[in-house]
Amino acid sequence: MTSLARVLEELGSTLLHLVCGELPQKEIGGVVIHDPLDEPELPDNALVLGVGLRDDLPGVVARLGGRGAVGLVVRGPVEPDEQLVAASRDSGVAVLAFTRGASWNHLTGMLRTLTAESDPYDANGHTRSGDLFAVANAIAALLDAPVTIEDRNSRLLAFSSRQEEVDPSRVQTILGRQVPVHYTRILEERGVFQAIYRSNRPVFVAPLPESGELPRVAIAVRAGDEILGTIWAVVPESLDEERSESLFEASKLVAMHMVWQRADADSERRLRADLLSAALGSGPGSREAVQRLGLRDERAIVMALTAAPAATEAPAQAGADRKRLADAFAMHLAAAHPRAVAALIGDVAYGILPLARHDADERPRVIAAEFLARVGSRLRPLIGVGRLADDISALARSRSSAEQALRVLRAGVLDQQVALFDEVHVEALLLELADLVPQADLPSGAIARIVAYDSDHQANLAETLRAWLDAFGDVAEASAAMFVHPSTFRYRLRRAAEVGGIDLGDTNARLAAMVQLRLMHIRSAGRDS
């Protein structure tokens, strides 16, 4: 099980150490960030990250115990006074200190990696693909040296114990989950990476006395001709033949794990997409799919996300970008609610966000806006938010309305990236109406005559009529919107009525004109987007 004891064993004292309390042998049910202003709903046996939490630790620990949490992580140093020790003992919540200088984001990533699998071994007794930390510790035991496993961009994937024995660069790597830029630059200038990538055997990397770095040995992790990453071990001298062979064989194992990890991620995406598609449908398997996704029969809302690729972007690159965007969307929703789920279905990422009774109607909009602000994608993502579903039986209806809101955004009718269905319902209906009207039938009647006159005489009578209708007949407002004098505007409006043969005092005539002009605008926006 991925318990607190295993987390401490894998991450070691470099990042975490126990302040007080017992380490329960319960499987961690999830990792949640504590927000004192809006306390999140906790999964069973949650590990809570107290970011910025310093005051009233005993009280927080007591409340978390009442909600079934197993541990609280706060920024060190933490003094285990009598009240904190008593609260930890009575609540069963262990208190852990997080090393200063380390990133909460990186800790969250590592914890979620460790808790991704409930069982670190598969049915055949082999280590699961996500458990690279166990692999790193096994290699460290073989070499009797601290070990890290990194990807092609020198990002840390896993590390062994005993990292506190190493040099400043290794400590910074553990804390930042990325090899320091100055160290990678030195290695690049010395041709170390080129040597590692050219060789099939371990490469000895001489020490850097000027920066206090210890010597290392490294080997590339390969899958055929593709280099997946590297394994680094801090050693005093070159490896002998036996240990060199051990590291070479270990690199094959790491390669299998990294390939499996990639395949597992793709397989998990497909399974989640299939379940989410069934949950959002109205078929007989929707309720079972909802349960398998970990959702409850509760209020929820469906969100639909997509992004239009650049005209010059290759289809394969656009697909990869959409996958990354969907993964980021799923992580963002999971941070907003522990039971939220998202997956990519076709070219749209759908998310189901449970909403508590006290949640305001603005919460989905805020969550969507925060996501767009963080990703800052060149693809300009668009998010449609559906109607509120009071229970899981209404998820299909919420999905349909989310798709309609997204369609409004895709059509370019509105200059925004987030749309709630209730706010764009009219535009959605107009889009559906535009689908029903043949291209040759729009415009027709009076509007067709006005448009033809504009084309022949370079006039803008149709625009004048639309501005007047949009302003509900307020000439001052309409003329200001077109930046013309009110007298000029009145003249153009009378001319539009004469050319089109339209009675502007007739309610039905005004409605027909407004609908046609709106449909023409929607079609024009769709062609330009």
C-alpha positions in Angstrom: 0.0 0.0 0.0 1.0 3.6 -0.5 1.0 4.6 3.1 2.6 7.5 4.9 5.4 5.2 6.0 6.2 4.3 2.4 6.1 8.0 1.4 8.7 8.8 4.0 10.8 5.8 3.0 10.8 6.8 -0.7 11.2 10.6 -0.3 13.6 10.3 2.7 14.6 13.1 5.0 15.7 15.3 2.1 12.1 16.5 1.7 10.0 15.3 4.6 10.4 14.2 8.2 7.9 13.2 10.9 7.3 15.9 13.5 4.8 14.0 15.7 2.2 11.3 15.6 2.1 7.7 14.4 2.4 6.6 10.8 -0.8 4.8 10.0 -0.6 1.8 7.7 -3.6 3.0 5.8 -3.5 3.5 2.0 -3.4 7.2 1.2 -6.7 8.0 -0.5 -5.6 11.3 -2.1 -3.5 14.4 -1.9 -5.4 17.6 -1.1 -4.2 21.2 -0.7 -5.7 22.8 2.5 -7.5 26.1 2.0 -8.5 27.8 5.3 -11.0 30.1 3.4 -12.7 27.4 1.5 -11.9 24.0 3.0 -12.0 21.3 0.2 -13.9 18.1 0.4 -11.5 15.4 1.5 -11.3 11.8 0.1 -11.0 9.0 2.6 -7.5 8.8 4.3 -6.4 12.1 2.7 -2.9 13.5 2.9 -3.3 17.2 3.3 -0.8 19.8 2.2 -0.9 22.9 4.5 0.5 25.4 2.1 1.2 28.6 4.1 -0.4 27.1 7.2 1.3 28.3 10.4 -1.4 29.3 12.9 -3.5 27.1 15.1 -1.9 23.8 13.9 -3.4 21.8 16.8 -6.9 23.0 15.8 -6.4 22.2 12.1 -5.0 18.7 13.0 -8.1 18.1 15.2 -10.5 19.1 12.4 -8.7 17.0 9.8 -8.9 14.0 12.2 -12.7 14.4 12.3 -12.8 14.4 8.5 -10.7 11.1 8.2 -7.3 12.6 7.1 -4.2 10.5 7.8 -1.5 13.3 7.6 -0.8 17.0 7.4 2.3 18.4 5.7 3.4 21.9 6.7 6.5 23.9 5.9 9.3 23.3 8.3 10.7 23.9 10.8 7.8 22.9 13.1 8.1 22.8 16.9 6.2 19.8 18.3 4.8 21.5 21.4 2.5 19.7 23.8 -0.7 20.9 22.2 0.3 19.8 18.7 1.5 16.4 20.0 -1.7 15.9 21.9 -3.9 16.9 18.9 -1.9 14.5 16.6 -2.3 11.6 19.1 -6.0 12.2 19.7 -6.9 12.7 16.0 -4.7 10.0 14.5 -3.3 12.6 12.1 0.5 12.5 11.6 2.3 15.9 11.2 5.2 16.1 8.7 7.5 19.0 8.0 8.4 19.9 4.4 12.0 21.1 3.8 12.4 24.9 3.2 13.3 25.8 -0.3 11.5 22.9 -1.9 8.5 23.5 -4.2 5.0 22.5 -3.2 4.2 21.8 -6.8 7.0 19.3 -7.1 6.1 17.6 -3.8 2.5 17.3 -5.1 3.7 15.7 -8.3 5.9 13.2 -6.5 3.2 12.3 -4.0 0.7 11.7 -6.8 3.2 9.6 -8.6 3.6 7.5 -5.4 -0.1 7.2 -4.7 -1.1 6.6 -8.4 -1.0 2.8 -7.8 -2.6 1.2 -4.8 -0.3 -1.8 -5.2 3.4 -1.3 -6.3 3.5 -4.8 -7.7 1.4 -6.4 -10.5 0.0 -10.0 -10.6 3.4 -11.4 -11.6 5.3 -9.8 -8.8 7.0 -7.2 -11.0 7.2 -3.6 -10.0 4.6 -1.4 -11.6 5.6 1.1 -14.2 4.8 4.1 -12.0 7.0 3.0 -9.1 10.4 4.3 -10.4 11.3 5.3 -6.8 11.5 1.6 -5.9 13.7 1.0 -9.0 16.0 3.9 -8.0 16.4 2.5 -4.5 17.2 -1.0 -6.0 19.9 0.5 -8.3 21.3 2.5 -5.3 21.6 -0.8 -3.3 23.4 -2.5 -6.2 25.9 0.4 -6.6 26.1 1.5 -3.0 25.5 5.1 -4.2 22.7 7.7 -4.3 20.9 7.5 -7.6 18.6 9.7 -9.6 16.5 8.9 -12.8 16.0 11.8 -15.1 14.3 12.4 -18.5 15.8 13.9 -21.6 15.3 17.4 -20.3 17.0 16.7 -17.0 13.8 16.7 -15.1 13.8 14.4 -12.1 11.6 11.4 -12.4 12.7 9.5 -9.2 15.5 9.3 -6.7 16.9 6.9 -4.1 17.6 7.4 -0.5 20.9 8.9 0.9 20.6 12.1 -1.1 21.6 14.1 1.9 25.1 12.7 1.5 25.7 14.4 -1.8 26.7 17.8 -3.2 24.6 21.1 -3.6 23.6 20.4 -7.2 22.0 17.0 -6.2 20.2 18.6 -3.3 18.9 21.4 -5.6 17.8 18.7 -8.0 15.8 16.9 -5.4 14.2 20.1 -4.0 13.4 21.6 -7.4 12.8 18.3 -9.3 15.0 19.7 -12.0 18.8 19.6 -12.5 20.1 23.2 -11.9 20.6 25.1 -15.1 24.2 26.0 -14.4 25.2 22.4 -13.9 23.6 21.2 -17.1 25.2 24.0 -19.0 28.7 22.9 -17.7 27.9 19.3 -18.7 26.8 20.4 -22.2 29.9 22.6 -22.7 32.2 19.7 -21.7 30.4 17.3 -24.1 29.2 15.0 -21.3 25.7 14.5 -22.6 27.1 13.7 -26.1 29.4 11.1 -24.6 26.5 9.5 -22.6 24.2 9.4 -25.6 26.9 7.9 -27.8 27.9 5.1 -25.4 26.0 2.0 -24.4 28.0 1.7 -21.2 28.2 3.9 -18.1 30.3 7.1 -18.5 32.4 8.5 -15.7 31.8 12.3 -15.1 34.8 13.9 -13.5 34.2 16.2 -10.4 33.8 19.9 -10.7 36.1 21.3 -8.0 35.2 24.9 -8.8 31.6 24.3 -7.8 32.1 21.5 -5.2 30.4 18.9 -7.3 31.3 15.3 -6.7 32.1 12.8 -9.5 29.3 10.8 -11.0 28.7 7.9 -13.4 25.8 8.1 -15.9 24.2 5.9 -18.4 21.6 6.6 -21.1 18.2 4.9 -20.8 17.2 3.6 -24.3 14.2 2.1 -26.1 15.7 1.0 -29.4 17.2 4.1 -31.0 15.2 6.4 -28.8 16.9 7.9 -25.7 14.3 8.2 -22.9 16.5 9.6 -20.2 19.5 9.0 -18.0 20.5 7.3 -14.7 23.0 9.2 -12.5 24.9 7.8 -9.5 27.3 9.7 -7.2 30.5 7.6 -6.9 34.0 8.4 -5.9 35.6 6.7 -8.9 34.8 4.8 -12.1 32.8 1.6 -11.6 34.4 -1.7 -11.8 33.3 -4.2 -14.4 30.7 -5.9 -12.1 29.0 -2.8 -11.0 29.2 -1.3 -14.5 27.4 -4.4 -15.8 24.8 -4.0 -13.0 24.1 -0.4 -14.0 23.9 -1.4 -17.7 21.3 -4.1 -16.9 19.4 -1.7 -14.6 19.1 0.8 -17.5 17.2 -1.8 -19.5 14.8 -2.2 -16.6 14.3 1.5 -16.3 13.7 1.7 -20.0 10.9 -0.9 -19.7 9.4 1.1 -16.8 9.4 4.3 -18.8 7.9 2.7 -21.8 5.3 1.0 -19.7 4.6 4.3 -18.0 3.9 5.9 -21.3 1.7 3.0 -22.4 -0.1 3.0 -19.0 -0.8 6.7 -19.4 -2.3 6.2 -22.9 -4.3 3.2 -21.7 -5.6 5.1 -18.7 -6.6 8.0 -21.0 -8.5 5.6 -23.2 -10.3 3.9 -20.3 -11.2 7.2 -18.7 -12.5 8.6 -22.0 -14.6 5.5 -22.5 -16.1 5.7 -19.0 -16.7 9.4 -19.3 -18.4 9.0 -22.7 -20.7 6.4 -21.2 -21.3 8.5 -18.1 -22.3 11.5 -20.2 -24.6 9.5 -22.4 -28.1 8.3 -21.6 -27.6 4.6 -22.2 -28.0 1.7 -19.7 -24.3 1.7 -18.7 -24.2 5.4 -17.7 -24.8 4.8 -14.0 -22.2 2.1 -13.8 -19.7 4.3 -15.6 -20.4 7.1 -13.1 -19.7 4.8 -10.2 -16.5 3.5 -11.8 -15.3 7.1 -12.2 -15.7 7.6 -8.5 -18.6 10.1 -8.8 -21.7 10.1 -6.6 -25.3 10.9 -7.3 -24.8 14.6 -6.6 -25.1 18.0 -8.2 -22.5 18.5 -10.9 -21.8 20.5 -14.1 -20.3 19.4 -17.4 -17.5 21.6 -19.0 -16.4 21.2 -22.6 -12.9 22.3 -23.6 -11.3 22.5 -27.0 -8.7 24.5 -28.9 -8.3 25.4 -32.6 -4.9 24.6 -33.9 -2.9 27.2 -35.9 -3.3 27.0 -39.6 0.4 26.1 -40.0 0.4 23.4 -37.3 0.7 19.8 -38.4 -2.2 17.5 -37.4 0.0 15.3 -35.3 1.3 18.3 -33.3 -2.2 19.6 -32.8 -3.3 16.2 -31.5 -0.4 16.1 -29.0 -1.2 19.7 -27.9 -4.8 18.7 -27.3 -3.7 15.7 -25.2 -1.5 17.9 -23.0 -4.2 20.5 -22.7 -6.7 17.8 -21.7 -4.3 16.3 -19.1 -3.8 19.8 -17.6 -7.5 20.3 -17.6 -8.1 17.1 -15.7 -5.4 18.0 -13.1 -6.9 21.5 -12.7 -10.4 20.1 -12.1 -9.0 17.5 -9.7 -7.4 20.3 -7.6 -10.8 22.0 -7.5 -12.7 18.9 -6.3 -11.4 15.4 -5.4 -14.1 13.6 -7.4 -13.9 15.8 -10.5 -12.9 13.9 -13.7 -12.0 14.9 -17.2 -10.9 13.1 -20.4 -10.4 13.8 -24.1 -13.2 12.5 -26.4 -12.5 13.3 -30.0 -11.2 16.8 -30.1 -13.1 18.0 -27.0 -12.0 17.5 -23.4 -15.1 17.0 -21.2 -15.0 17.5 -17.5 -17.5 16.6 -14.8 -17.2 19.0 -11.8 -19.3 18.1 -8.7 -20.7 21.2 -6.9 -21.5 21.4 -3.2 -24.8 22.9 -2.1 -23.1 26.1 -1.0 -21.2 26.6 -4.2 -22.1 29.8 -6.0 -23.2 29.7 -9.6 -20.0 31.6 -10.5 -17.7 28.8 -9.3 -17.5 27.0 -12.7 -16.7 30.3 -14.5 -14.0 31.1 -12.0 -12.4 27.6 -12.3 -12.5 27.9 -16.1 -11.0 31.4 -16.1 -8.2 30.3 -13.7 -7.3 27.4 -15.9 -7.1 29.6 -19.0 -5.0 32.1 -17.2 -2.5 29.3 -16.2 -2.2 27.5 -19.4 -1.7 30.5 -21.6 -1.8 28.2 -24.6 -1.1 29.5 -28.1 -4.1 27.4 -29.2 -6.5 29.8 -27.4 -8.6 27.2 -25.6 -12.3 27.7 -25.4 -14.5 26.3 -22.5 -18.3 25.9 -22.7 -20.1 25.4 -19.3 -23.3 23.4 -19.4 -26.4 23.6 -17.2 -26.4 22.4 -13.7 -27.3 18.7 -13.3 -29.1 18.0 -10.1 -28.1 14.3 -10.2 -26.2 11.9 -12.5 -29.3 11.3 -14.6 -29.1 14.9 -15.9 -25.4 14.7 -17.0 -26.4 14.0 -20.6 -28.4 17.2 -20.7 -25.6 19.2 -19.1 -23.2 17.8 -21.7 -25.5 18.8 -24.5 -25.7 22.4 -23.2 -22.0 22.6 -22.7 -21.5 21.6 -26.3 -23.9 24.3 -27.4 -22.1 26.9 -25.4 -18.8 25.7 -26.9 -20.2 25.9 -30.4 -21.1 29.5 -29.8 -17.5 30.2 -28.9 -16.1 28.2 -31.8 -18.3 30.1 -34.2 -16.6 33.4 -33.1 -20.0 35.0 -32.3 -18.5 36.3 -29.0 -15.1 37.6 -28.3 -14.5 35.5 -25.2 -13.0 32.1 -24.1 -15.5 31.0 -21.5 -19.3 30.8 -22.0 -22.0 29.6 -19.7 -24.9 28.1 -21.6 -27.5 30.1 -19.7 -25.8 33.3 -20.9 -25.5 32.3 -24.6 -28.7 30.4 -25.0 -30.0 32.9 -27.6 -26.8 32.6 -29.7 -27.0 28.8 -29.5 -30.6 28.9 -30.8 -29.6 31.2 -33.6 -26.8 28.9 -34.7 -29.3 26.0 -34.8 -31.7 28.2 -36.8 -28.8 29.1 -39.2 -28.3 25.4 -39.8 -31.9 25.1 -41.0 -31.9 28.0 -43.4 -30.4 27.2 -46.8 -27.5 29.4 -47.8 -29.4 30.7 -50.8 -32.3 31.8 -48.7 -30.4 34.3 -46.6 -30.9 37.2 -46.9 -34.4 37.4 -48.4 -37.1 40.0 -48.8 -36.5 43.5 -47.5 -33.0 42.6 -46.1 -32.0 41.2 -49.4 -33.0 44.4 -51.2 -31.0 46.5 -48.6 -27.9 44.3 -48.9 -28.0 44.5 -52.7 -28.3 48.3 -52.6 -25.3 48.5 -50.2 -23.3 46.4 -52.7 -24.2 48.5 -55.7 -23.8 51.9 -54.0 -21.1 51.2 -51.4 -23.6 52.2 -48.7 -24.1 50.8 -45.2 -27.8 50.8 -44.8 -27.9 47.2 -43.5 -25.4 48.1 -40.8 -27.5 51.2 -39.9 -30.6 49.1 -39.6 -28.9 46.5 -37.4 -27.5 49.2 -35.1 -30.9 50.7 -34.7 -32.5 47.4 -33.9 -29.8 46.5 -31.4 -30.3 49.8 -29.6 -34.1 49.2 -29.4 -34.8 52.2 -31.6 -32.6 54.6 -29.6 -31.1 56.8 -32.3 -28.7 58.6 -30.0 -27.2 55.3 -28.8 -27.2 53.7 -32.3 -25.6 56.7 -34.0 -22.9 56.9 -31.3 -22.1 53.2 -31.9 -21.6 53.9 -35.6 -19.7 57.2 -35.0 -22.1 59.3 -37.1 -24.3 62.4 -36.4 -27.8 61.5 -35.3 -29.3 63.5 -38.2 -27.1 61.5 -40.7 -28.2 58.3 -38.9 -31.9 59.2 -39.2 -31.5 59.9 -42.9 -29.8 56.5 -43.5 -32.5 54.7 -41.5 -35.3 56.3 -43.6 -33.4 55.4 -46.7 -33.0 51.7 -45.5 -36.8 51.6 -44.9 -37.5 53.0 -48.4 -35.0 50.7 -50.2 -36.2 47.6 -48.4 -39.8 48.4 -48.4 -40.0 47.7 -44.6 -42.4 49.2 -42.1 -40.2 49.9 -39.0 -43.3 50.5 -37.0 -44.4 46.9 -37.6 -43.3 44.5 -34.7 -43.2 41.4 -37.0 -41.2 43.3 -39.6 -38.7 44.4 -37.1 -38.4 40.9 -35.6 -37.9 39.3 -39.1 -35.2 41.9 -39.9 -33.4 41.4 -36.6 -33.4 37.6 -37.0 -32.0 37.8 -40.6 -29.3 40.3 -39.7 -28.3 38.2 -36.7 -28.1 35.0 -38.8 -26.0 36.8 -41.4 -23.6 38.0 -38.7 -23.3 34.5 -37.2 -22.5 33.0 -40.6 -20.0 35.8 -41.3 -18.3 35.2 -38.0 -18.1 31.5 -38.7 -16.4 32.1 -42.0 -13.8 34.4 -40.4 -13.0 32.2 -37.4 
